[in-house]
Amino acid sequence: MSTPHATPAPRVSVVIASYRHAAYVRDCLASVLEQSFQDFEIVITDDGSGDGTVEAIRSVADPRIRLEVLPANRGACVALNRGLRRARGQYIAILNSDDLFVAGRLQRQVEFLDRHPQIGAVFGYPQMIDERGAPFADVTHKDFSVFQVANRPRHEWLRHFFDLGNCLCHPTLMIRRECYDLVGTYDARLAQVPDLDQWIRLAARCEIHVMPEPMVGFRIRDGQMNASAARPDVIRRDAWERSRVLFHYCDMPRATLTRAFPEMAADPRPSAVWLAEHALTLGTPFHLAFALEAMFRELPADGDGPEYARFIAHTGRHDAFGLRLTPGVV
């Protein structure tokens, strides 16, 4: 409860997890401070940078900047969740410490959420920039157009997230703070897809919307330095994490799932079994890993029936571990 003399809570909390972005964080903060909408606080948690990032943040003199410095690197989700716990705003806007708000972003998203109380969270498009802040023009880059998506009802978002993965740009997000109260904050066990994990939990309960206009300058770093860059460690971790976040679907009400997957409605099998069989048809390593594990969990160890032989056949047919064995060779 606030005291009579406490500073009033702002409409918006801009939450930033910073890590080793000394070269960019001052521009990041300036892009917020220069917004036309000014009723905000900036809640930053530095994740043990050790490269001058903290000093760069402290050099920006504005009483709305609230900085916490972690003594060691703990992971982006830990830093982000620390910021969310300190945030006081009605709306939460997310920003990466090497990215930039586009002019007018806060005003447009606040007005949208004010006008649409049925929407829990609103996103936008990223405007790709390079290491130096110039327009990024490599159309072959994996992130160049993935976020240029059309709107759809939340059940169709759920289907997209299961079948195809993430298509929403995290630092374009503005969300009602009660949505985090409803679905929880970011899973600190995840490094590559905590945003996808969050969107699945969010779309299971709330409507979301993408404004088809740029909201953030999204920096593509040289030398594969982005956290989501296609490095071998990222690719391996991404596949494992995506196989785990799909299990959220197994816990969803049947009515939610049949709206996301209408083909399920007439199928008498348990939801997890239907989802597993569907994942097998998609064929990616993470879909296969999810499918086999979901089927395994559904079968009691002391049971019997044709589903056991079917499951065992699947485990011999589908190469979830990428072993690439030659057929017929023992």
C-alpha positions as CSV (number, residue, x, y, z in Angstrom):
1,M,0.0,0.0,0.0
2,S,1.4,3.4,-0.9
3,T,1.9,6.1,1.7
4,P,0.3,9.6,1.3
5,H,3.5,11.1,0.2
6,A,4.7,8.3,-2.1
7,T,5.5,9.1,-5.8
8,P,2.4,8.3,-7.9
9,A,2.8,5.2,-10.0
10,P,3.5,6.0,-13.7
11,R,1.2,4.7,-16.5
12,V,4.1,2.8,-18.1
13,S,7.1,0.9,-16.7
14,V,9.8,0.4,-19.4
15,V,11.6,-2.7,-18.2
16,I,15.1,-3.3,-19.4
17,A,17.5,-6.2,-18.7
18,S,21.0,-4.9,-19.6
19,Y,24.1,-7.0,-20.3
20,R,27.4,-5.9,-21.8
21,H,25.9,-3.1,-23.9
22,A,28.0,-0.2,-22.9
23,A,28.3,1.0,-26.5
24,Y,24.5,1.1,-27.0
25,V,22.7,1.6,-23.7
26,R,22.9,5.4,-23.6
27,D,21.2,5.6,-27.0
28,C,18.7,3.0,-25.8
29,L,17.8,5.2,-22.8
30,A,17.7,8.4,-24.9
31,S,15.1,6.7,-27.2
32,V,12.8,6.3,-24.2
33,L,13.4,9.7,-22.6
34,E,12.7,11.4,-26.0
35,Q,9.2,9.8,-26.3
36,S,6.2,12.0,-26.8
37,F,4.5,10.1,-24.0
38,Q,6.3,11.0,-20.7
39,D,4.4,9.3,-17.9
40,F,6.8,6.4,-17.4
41,E,9.6,5.0,-15.3
42,I,12.6,3.1,-16.6
43,V,13.3,0.0,-14.5
44,I,16.7,-1.5,-15.4
45,T,18.4,-4.6,-14.0
46,D,22.0,-5.0,-15.1
47,D,22.9,-8.7,-15.2
48,G,26.6,-8.4,-14.0
49,S,27.9,-6.7,-17.2
50,G,31.4,-5.7,-16.0
51,D,32.1,-3.8,-19.3
52,G,31.1,-0.2,-18.5
53,T,27.4,-0.7,-19.1
54,V,26.5,0.3,-15.5
55,E,28.6,3.4,-15.7
56,A,27.0,4.3,-19.0
57,I,23.5,4.0,-17.4
58,R,24.5,6.0,-14.3
59,S,25.8,8.8,-16.6
60,V,22.2,9.5,-17.8
61,A,20.7,11.9,-15.3
62,D,16.9,11.3,-15.0
63,P,15.1,10.6,-11.7
64,R,12.8,8.1,-13.6
65,I,15.7,5.7,-14.2
66,R,15.7,3.0,-11.4
67,L,18.8,0.8,-11.7
68,E,19.5,-2.5,-9.9
69,V,22.9,-4.1,-10.4
70,L,23.3,-7.9,-10.0
71,P,26.7,-8.9,-8.6
72,A,27.1,-11.6,-11.3
73,N,25.5,-12.8,-14.5
74,R,22.4,-14.8,-13.8
75,G,20.6,-14.9,-17.1
76,A,18.3,-12.6,-19.0
77,C,15.1,-14.0,-17.5
78,V,16.3,-13.5,-14.0
79,A,17.2,-9.9,-14.7
80,L,13.9,-9.3,-16.5
81,N,11.9,-10.8,-13.7
82,R,13.7,-8.7,-11.1
83,G,12.7,-5.6,-13.1
84,L,9.1,-6.8,-13.4
85,R,8.9,-7.2,-9.6
86,R,10.0,-3.6,-9.2
87,A,7.8,-2.1,-11.9
88,R,4.9,0.0,-10.8
89,G,3.2,1.0,-14.0
90,Q,-0.3,0.0,-15.3
91,Y,1.4,-1.1,-18.5
92,I,4.8,-2.8,-19.0
93,A,6.9,-2.0,-22.1
94,I,9.9,-4.3,-22.7
95,L,13.1,-3.1,-24.3
96,N,16.5,-4.7,-24.9
97,S,19.5,-2.6,-23.8
98,D,21.0,-2.5,-27.3
99,D,17.7,-1.6,-29.1
100,L,15.8,1.6,-29.5
101,F,12.2,2.8,-29.2
102,V,10.8,4.3,-32.4
103,A,9.5,7.8,-31.9
104,G,5.9,7.8,-30.6
105,R,5.9,4.1,-29.7
106,L,4.7,4.6,-26.1
107,Q,1.9,7.0,-27.1
108,R,0.6,4.7,-29.8
109,Q,0.6,1.6,-27.7
110,V,-0.9,3.3,-24.6
111,E,-3.7,4.7,-26.7
112,F,-4.4,1.3,-28.2
113,L,-4.6,-0.5,-24.9
114,D,-6.7,2.3,-23.5
115,R,-9.2,1.9,-26.4
116,H,-9.2,-1.9,-26.4
117,P,-9.7,-3.2,-22.8
118,Q,-10.3,-6.7,-24.2
119,I,-6.6,-6.9,-25.4
120,G,-4.1,-8.1,-22.9
121,A,-0.9,-7.3,-24.8
122,V,0.0,-5.4,-27.9
123,F,3.1,-5.9,-30.2
124,G,4.4,-4.2,-33.3
125,Y,7.0,-4.7,-36.0
126,P,10.7,-4.3,-35.5
127,Q,12.7,-1.9,-37.7
128,M,16.0,-3.7,-38.3
129,I,19.2,-1.7,-37.7
130,D,22.8,-2.8,-37.8
131,E,25.7,-2.5,-35.4
132,R,26.1,1.2,-36.1
133,G,22.4,2.0,-36.1
134,A,22.0,2.2,-39.9
135,P,19.1,0.3,-41.6
136,F,19.8,-3.4,-41.8
137,A,19.3,-4.6,-45.4
138,D,20.2,-8.3,-45.5
139,V,16.9,-9.8,-46.6
140,T,18.4,-13.3,-46.2
141,H,18.8,-12.9,-42.4
142,K,16.5,-15.3,-40.5
143,D,14.9,-12.4,-38.5
144,F,14.4,-10.0,-41.4
145,S,10.8,-10.7,-42.1
146,V,9.7,-13.4,-39.5
147,F,7.9,-10.7,-37.4
148,Q,5.8,-9.3,-40.3
149,V,2.7,-11.2,-39.3
150,A,-1.0,-10.5,-39.6
151,N,-3.4,-10.5,-36.6
152,R,-5.5,-13.4,-35.6
153,P,-7.7,-14.6,-32.7
154,R,-5.8,-16.0,-29.7
155,H,-6.6,-19.6,-30.6
156,E,-5.1,-19.1,-34.1
157,W,-2.0,-17.7,-32.4
158,L,-1.8,-20.9,-30.3
159,R,-1.9,-23.0,-33.4
160,H,0.8,-20.9,-35.0
161,F,3.1,-21.1,-31.9
162,F,2.7,-24.9,-31.8
163,D,3.2,-25.6,-35.5
164,L,5.6,-22.8,-36.5
165,G,7.1,-21.2,-33.4
166,N,7.6,-17.6,-32.5
167,C,6.6,-14.7,-34.7
168,L,6.2,-11.9,-32.2
169,C,9.1,-9.4,-31.5
170,H,9.7,-9.3,-27.7
171,P,11.0,-5.7,-27.4
172,T,7.8,-4.4,-29.2
173,L,5.7,-5.7,-26.4
174,M,3.4,-3.5,-24.2
175,I,1.4,-5.6,-21.8
176,R,-1.1,-5.0,-18.9
177,R,0.7,-5.7,-15.7
178,E,-2.2,-8.0,-14.5
179,C,-1.4,-10.3,-17.4
180,Y,1.9,-11.2,-15.7
181,D,-0.1,-11.8,-12.5
182,L,-2.4,-14.1,-14.4
183,V,0.1,-16.2,-16.4
184,G,3.4,-15.7,-14.5
185,T,6.7,-14.1,-15.5
186,Y,9.5,-15.5,-17.6
187,D,10.9,-19.0,-17.0
188,A,14.5,-18.6,-15.9
189,R,15.4,-22.1,-17.1
190,L,15.0,-20.9,-20.7
191,A,17.5,-18.8,-22.6
192,Q,16.4,-19.1,-26.3
193,V,12.6,-19.2,-26.2
194,P,11.4,-17.7,-22.9
195,D,9.3,-15.3,-25.1
196,L,7.6,-18.1,-27.0
197,D,7.0,-19.8,-23.7
198,Q,5.4,-16.6,-22.4
199,W,3.2,-16.1,-25.6
200,I,1.8,-19.6,-25.3
201,R,0.8,-19.1,-21.7
202,L,-0.5,-15.6,-22.6
203,A,-2.6,-16.6,-25.6
204,A,-4.1,-19.5,-23.6
205,R,-5.8,-16.8,-21.4
206,C,-5.7,-13.4,-23.2
207,E,-6.2,-11.8,-26.6
208,I,-3.1,-10.3,-28.1
209,H,-2.7,-7.9,-31.0
210,V,0.1,-6.8,-33.4
211,M,0.1,-3.2,-34.6
212,P,1.4,-3.3,-38.2
213,E,3.9,-0.5,-37.8
214,P,7.5,-0.2,-36.5
215,M,7.8,0.0,-32.7
216,V,11.5,-0.7,-32.1
217,G,14.9,-0.4,-33.7
218,F,16.0,-4.0,-33.4
219,R,19.8,-4.2,-33.6
220,I,21.4,-7.1,-35.6
221,R,24.9,-7.4,-34.2
222,D,28.1,-8.2,-36.1
223,G,29.7,-11.6,-35.6
224,Q,26.6,-13.5,-34.5
225,M,26.5,-11.6,-31.2
226,N,22.7,-11.5,-30.8
227,A,21.4,-13.8,-28.1
228,S,19.2,-15.5,-30.8
229,A,21.9,-15.7,-33.5
230,A,22.4,-19.0,-35.3
231,R,25.4,-20.2,-33.4
232,P,25.8,-23.9,-32.7
233,D,25.1,-23.6,-29.0
234,V,22.0,-21.5,-29.7
235,I,20.6,-24.0,-32.2
236,R,21.1,-26.9,-29.9
237,R,19.6,-25.1,-26.9
238,D,16.7,-23.7,-29.0
239,A,15.6,-27.2,-30.1
240,W,15.7,-28.6,-26.6
241,E,13.8,-25.6,-25.1
242,R,11.1,-25.7,-27.8
243,S,10.5,-29.4,-27.1
244,R,9.8,-28.4,-23.5
245,V,7.5,-25.4,-24.0
246,L,5.1,-27.4,-26.1
247,F,4.0,-29.3,-23.0
248,H,2.0,-26.2,-22.0
249,Y,-0.5,-27.4,-24.5
250,C,-1.0,-30.7,-22.7
251,D,-2.3,-28.7,-19.7
252,M,-4.8,-26.6,-21.6
253,P,-8.6,-27.2,-21.4
254,R,-9.9,-29.3,-24.2
255,A,-12.2,-26.5,-25.2
256,T,-9.2,-24.2,-25.8
257,L,-7.4,-26.9,-27.7
258,T,-10.3,-27.8,-30.0
259,R,-10.6,-24.1,-31.0
260,A,-6.9,-24.1,-31.8
261,F,-6.9,-27.5,-33.4
262,P,-10.4,-28.1,-34.8
263,E,-9.4,-31.5,-36.1
264,M,-9.1,-32.7,-32.5
265,A,-12.8,-32.1,-31.8
266,A,-14.0,-35.5,-33.1
267,D,-11.1,-37.5,-31.9
268,P,-11.7,-39.4,-28.6
269,R,-8.1,-39.8,-27.7
270,P,-6.6,-37.8,-24.8
271,S,-5.4,-34.3,-25.8
272,A,-1.7,-35.1,-25.2
273,V,-1.9,-38.1,-27.5
274,W,-3.6,-36.1,-30.3
275,L,-1.0,-33.4,-29.9
276,A,1.9,-35.9,-30.0
277,E,0.6,-37.5,-33.2
278,H,0.1,-34.1,-34.7
279,A,3.7,-33.1,-33.7
280,L,5.0,-36.3,-35.4
281,T,3.6,-35.1,-38.7
282,L,5.4,-31.8,-38.3
283,G,8.7,-33.7,-38.1
284,T,11.2,-31.2,-36.6
285,P,13.6,-32.5,-34.0
286,F,11.8,-30.6,-31.2
287,H,8.4,-31.8,-32.3
288,L,9.6,-35.4,-32.4
289,A,11.2,-35.1,-28.9
290,F,8.0,-33.5,-27.5
291,A,5.8,-36.2,-29.2
292,L,7.6,-39.2,-27.9
293,E,7.9,-37.8,-24.4
294,A,4.2,-36.8,-24.3
295,M,3.2,-40.3,-25.5
296,F,5.4,-41.9,-22.9
297,R,3.9,-39.9,-20.1
298,E,0.4,-40.9,-21.1
299,L,1.0,-44.6,-20.9
300,P,1.0,-46.3,-17.5
301,A,4.0,-48.6,-17.0
302,D,1.8,-51.6,-16.2
303,G,-0.8,-51.1,-18.9
304,D,-1.6,-53.0,-22.0
305,G,-3.4,-52.4,-25.3
306,P,-2.5,-51.6,-28.9
307,E,-1.3,-48.1,-28.1
308,Y,1.8,-49.6,-26.5
309,A,2.9,-51.3,-29.7
310,R,2.1,-48.2,-31.6
311,F,4.3,-46.1,-29.2
312,I,7.2,-48.5,-29.5
313,A,6.9,-48.5,-33.2
314,H,7.2,-44.7,-33.1
315,T,10.3,-44.7,-31.0
316,G,12.0,-46.9,-33.5
317,R,10.8,-45.0,-36.5
318,H,11.4,-41.4,-35.5
319,D,15.0,-40.1,-35.0
320,A,14.5,-37.6,-32.2
321,F,18.3,-37.6,-31.4
322,G,19.5,-37.0,-34.9
323,L,21.4,-40.3,-35.1
324,R,21.0,-40.5,-38.9
325,L,21.4,-44.3,-39.0
326,T,21.3,-46.2,-42.3
327,P,18.0,-48.1,-42.6
328,G,18.5,-51.9,-42.3
329,V,22.0,-51.6,-40.8
330,V,22.3,-52.9,-37.2
